Amino acid sequence: EAFGIVLIESLASGTPVLASNLPGVRTAMGEYGGVFEVLNEGDFAAKTRDLLSHQDLTGIGAKGREFAVTHYDARVVARKLIETYESLSH
């Protein structure tokens, strides 16, 4: 998926993510997991090993959840949308 909603849902659950290196995906996940090059199985394997060997997966997950709630909570998104509409009406 181009936007990364599944990644945001995963982050909101406190789960570190690993995703392909696409623009929308990179934006959605922040730095709370890793990205691998598209169609590069070796890079995917290396990033998977890196992520699984990380000493503080729980900490990464907690920070990812905080990122998801801060940037993608429905109230946050609604407020930003309203601000955008209001700025266009002036």
Secondary structure as GFF3:
##gff-version 3
##sequence-region A 1 90
A	DSSP	alpha_helix	5	12	.	.	.	ID=ss1
A	DSSP	beta_strand	17	20	.	.	.	ID=ss2
A	DSSP	alpha_helix	23	29	.	.	.	ID=ss3
A	DSSP	beta_strand	33	36	.	.	.	ID=ss4
A	DSSP	alpha_helix	41	53	.	.	.	ID=ss5
A	DSSP	alpha_helix	57	72	.	.	.	ID=ss6
A	DSSP	alpha_helix	74	88	.	.	.	ID=ss7
###
